[in-house]
């Protein structure tokens, strides 16, 4: 009996921190990782509920860039492993408040 390595959301997609605000138009670098010994076959990226991109095959673990636009941007990363396991992780990034100009 072979032991299946654990595959949880935190291991699959190390997302950038959302503790500090992001400037409008700044780019987030997202990259998926698979469990040890099991390749990733597909990675889906959703931004604010809409599909922003899909990476398939050898490109499934390539970096993917998302721009922060609105006051809040919700990013969902869905990773499909070769053995059929699917892991999803979501995080919401907030934009910094606009500075008032004097004058």
C-alpha positions in Angstrom: 0.0 0.0 0.0 1.5 3.3 -1.1 1.0 6.4 1.0 -0.5 9.4 -0.8 1.3 12.6 0.1 -0.9 15.2 1.7 -2.1 17.9 -0.6 -3.7 20.9 1.1 -4.4 24.4 -0.1 -1.6 26.1 1.8 1.0 23.8 0.1 -0.6 24.1 -3.4 -0.6 27.8 -3.7 1.6 30.0 -1.6 -0.3 33.3 -2.2 1.2 36.7 -1.4 0.3 38.3 1.9 -2.8 40.4 2.1 -1.9 42.1 5.4 -0.9 45.3 3.8 -2.7 47.3 1.1 -1.7 47.2 -2.6 -1.4 50.2 -4.9 -3.8 50.5 -7.7 -2.4 48.7 -10.8 0.2 46.7 -8.8 0.8 43.2 -10.0 0.5 40.1 -7.8 2.7 37.1 -8.8 0.9 33.8 -8.3 2.5 30.4 -8.7 1.1 26.9 -8.1 3.0 24.1 -6.5 2.0 20.4 -6.4 2.4 17.7 -3.8 5.8 16.1 -3.9 6.1 13.5 -6.7 2.7 14.4 -8.2 2.7 16.8 -11.2 0.2 19.5 -11.7 -1.8 19.2 -15.0 -4.0 22.4 -14.8 -4.1 25.6 -12.8 -7.1 28.0 -13.0 -7.0 31.6 -11.8 -10.2 33.5 -11.0 -10.3 37.2 -10.2 -13.5 38.7 -8.7 -15.4 35.5 -9.8 -14.3 35.6 -13.4 -11.8 33.4 -15.0 -8.6 35.4 -15.5 -6.5 32.6 -17.0 -5.8 28.9 -17.2 -2.4 27.2 -17.4 -2.3 23.6 -18.7 0.4 21.0 -19.1 4.0 22.0 -18.7 3.0 25.6 -18.1 0.7 24.7 -15.1 3.3 25.8 -12.6 4.5 28.9 -14.4 4.0 32.3 -12.6 0.7 34.1 -13.4 0.3 37.9 -12.8 -2.9 39.6 -11.7 -3.4 43.3 -11.4 -5.1 44.9 -8.4 -7.8 47.2 -9.7 -10.8 47.7 -7.5 -11.0 48.6 -3.8 -11.0 44.8 -3.2 -9.7 42.1 -5.5 -10.6 38.5 -4.7 -8.2 35.9 -6.2 -9.0 32.2 -6.4 -6.4 29.7 -7.5 -7.6 26.1 -8.4 -4.9 23.5 -8.8 -5.5 20.1 -10.5 -3.0 17.3 -9.8 -2.4 14.4 -12.1 -3.9 11.9 -9.7 -7.3 13.8 -9.8 -7.0 15.8 -6.6 -8.2 19.4 -6.8 -7.3 22.1 -4.3 -8.7 25.6 -4.2 -7.4 28.6 -2.3 -8.8 32.1 -2.2 -7.5 35.4 -0.8 -8.8 39.0 -0.9 -6.4 41.9 -1.5 -7.4 45.4 -0.7 -6.3 48.6 -2.4 -4.6 51.4 -0.6 -6.8 54.5 -0.1 -6.2 57.3 -2.5 -4.3 60.2 -1.0 -5.9 63.6 -1.1 -4.0 66.2 -3.0 -3.5 69.6 -1.5 -4.1 72.5 -3.6 
